Amino acid sequence: MIDNLPYRQVGADDVRPGGLLVVADHASNHVPRGIELGIDPRLLNEHIALDIGVEGIADRLARRHGIPAHIACVSRLVCDFHRNEDDRSVVPTESDGKLVPGNIGADVEARLNLFHRPYHYELGKLIERIKPRMLIALHSFTPSLDTSDEERPWEVSLLYNKDDTAARHAIRLFGEQGLNVGDNQPYSGKELNATMDRHAEANGIPYCTVEIRQDQIDTKAGQARWAVMLADVLGRVALEV
């Protein structure tokens, strides 16, 4: 965490209104001092702790492609910014079959005050200030889950709840890149869309929730390739909405 803040913003100073804004809720595996999750430390490098590859892409989009980013600095196992405050999994006690014993009986209100509320408050302030034309929620998913034998063939997916306008354009444009594109898969934005429901749909701002399969972006080369493609494709989507 920078200055003990649960977020960092890259490229957000002196931004001209009307552009794109990247939001990365699950970019970090950081566990702040004083919080004991009670898990094997090796699990902090797996998908239950963070969206692998997302931080590198968000940074590249901000530093190389001029798309500012609001990036989480706390692991989703500490506090999940992509959950509503009243969701039981906002401080998860298990993930993909792995128990998080340190979160059983945790002070959820304290975690919300320390992490969740300032993260979303500052994201809201940033959106109000730079008035983005479109939001990009950036996530990644595993080729399969430990708790399931089902393979996930999509290289990239678009998630949405009620407003699928931007997603429809993105699905078409990614498909034109020769990719296997998921439509509300492997997760459905109609069931899980907390950050975009709050900051995009509630404010009438178009958005794309992009899920990239993690084997595509677990190297710096993969992250660089996808940053270029995202800047191109989503820039074109923004012109259509």
Residue pairs with C-beta under 8 A, 6 or more apart in sequence:
1 30
1 32
1 73
1 74
2 8
2 73
4 32
5 73
5 118
5 122
6 72
6 73
6 74
6 79
6 81
6 114
6 115
6 116
6 118
6 119
7 70
7 71
7 72
7 73
7 118
7 119
7 122
7 123
8 71
8 73
9 68
9 69
9 70
9 71
9 122
9 126
10 58
10 59
10 62
10 63
10 68
10 69
10 71
11 62
11 63
11 66
11 67
11 68
11 69
12 62
12 68
12 69
12 70
12 126
12 130
15 68
15 130
17 130
17 131
17 132
18 131
18 132
18 133
19 66
19 67
19 68
19 130
19 132
19 133
19 238
20 67
20 68
20 132
20 133
20 134
20 135
20 136
20 234
20 235
20 238
21 67
21 68
21 69
21 70
21 126
21 127
21 130
21 132
21 134
21 135
21 136
22 58
22 61
22 62
22 67
22 68
22 69
22 70
22 71
22 136
22 138
23 69
23 70
23 123
23 135
23 136
23 137
23 138
23 195
23 199
24 51
24 54
24 55
24 58
24 69
24 70
24 71
24 72
24 137
24 138
24 139
25 51
25 72
25 76
25 80
25 81
25 82
25 137
25 139
25 195
26 50
26 51
26 54
26 72
26 76
26 80
26 81
26 82
26 139
27 50
27 51
27 54
27 55
27 58
27 71
27 72
27 73
27 138
28 50
28 55
28 71
28 72
28 73
28 74
28 75
29 44
29 45
29 49
29 50
29 75
30 73
30 74
30 75
30 78
31 37
31 44
31 74
31 75
31 77
31 78
32 74
32 78
32 114
35 78
35 102
36 102
37 77
37 78
37 100
37 101
37 102
37 103
38 100
38 101
38 102
39 77
39 98
39 99
39 100
39 101
39 102
43 49
43 98
44 50
44 75
44 77
46 52
47 96
47 140
47 141
47 142
47 214
48 76
48 77
48 95
48 96
48 98
49 75
49 76
49 77
50 75
50 76
51 76
51 138
51 139
51 140
51 141
51 214
52 140
52 214
52 217
52 218
53 140
53 212
53 214
53 216
53 217
53 218
53 222
53 223
53 226
54 138
54 139
54 140
54 212
54 217
55 71
56 217
56 220
56 223
57 138
57 212
57 217
57 223
57 226
57 227
57 230
58 69
58 71
58 138
59 69
59 71
60 223
60 224
60 227
61 67
61 69
61 136
61 227
61 230
61 231
62 68
62 69
64 227
65 227
65 228
65 231
67 136
67 231
68 126
68 130
70 122
70 123
70 126
72 81
72 119
74 81
74 115
74 119
76 82
76 92
77 92
77 95
77 100
77 103
78 91
78 111
78 115
79 90
79 91
79 111
79 112
79 114
79 115
79 116
80 87
80 89
80 90
80 91
80 92
81 115
81 116
81 119
81 120
81 195
82 139
82 192
82 194
82 195
83 89
83 90
83 194
84 90
84 194
85 112
85 116
85 117
87 194
90 108
90 111
90 112
90 116
91 103
91 106
91 108
91 111
92 100
92 103
93 99
93 100
93 101
93 103
93 104
94 100
96 145
96 146
96 147
97 146
97 147
98 146
120 195
120 198
120 199
123 195
123 199
124 199
127 135
127 199
127 203
127 205
132 205
133 206
133 238
133 241
134 166
134 205
134 206
134 207
134 208
134 234
134 237
134 238
134 241
135 196
135 199
135 200
135 205
135 206
135 207
135 208
136 207
136 208
136 210
136 230
136 234
137 159
137 195
137 196
137 200
137 207
137 208
137 209
137 210
138 210
138 212
138 230
139 159
139 209
139 210
139 211
139 212
140 211
140 212
140 213
140 214
140 217
141 152
141 157
141 186
141 187
141 211
141 212
141 213
141 214
142 152
142 213
142 214
143 151
143 152
143 213
143 214
143 215
144 150
144 151
144 152
152 182
152 185
152 186
152 213
153 180
154 180
154 181
154 182
154 185
154 186
154 211
154 213
155 179
155 180
155 181
155 212
155 213
155 216
156 174
156 179
156 180
156 181
156 182
156 210
156 211
156 212
156 213
156 216
157 181
157 182
157 183
157 184
157 185
157 186
157 187
157 210
157 211
158 167
158 170
158 171
158 174
158 181
158 182
158 183
158 184
158 208
158 209
158 210
158 211
159 167
159 184
159 187
159 188
159 189
159 192
159 193
159 209
159 211
160 166
160 167
160 184
160 189
160 190
160 193
160 196
160 207
160 209
161 189
161 190
161 193
161 196
161 197
161 201
162 201
163 200
163 201
163 206
163 207
165 206
165 241
166 206
166 207
166 208
166 237
166 238
166 240
166 241
167 183
167 208
167 209
169 236
169 237
169 240
169 241
170 208
170 210
170 233
170 234
170 237
171 181
171 183
173 233
173 236
173 237
174 181
174 233
175 181
177 229
177 233
182 211
184 190
186 211
187 211
189 196
189 209
193 201
193 209
196 207
196 209
199 205
200 206
200 207
201 207
206 238
206 241
208 234
208 237
210 230
210 234
212 226
216 222
216 226
217 223
217 226
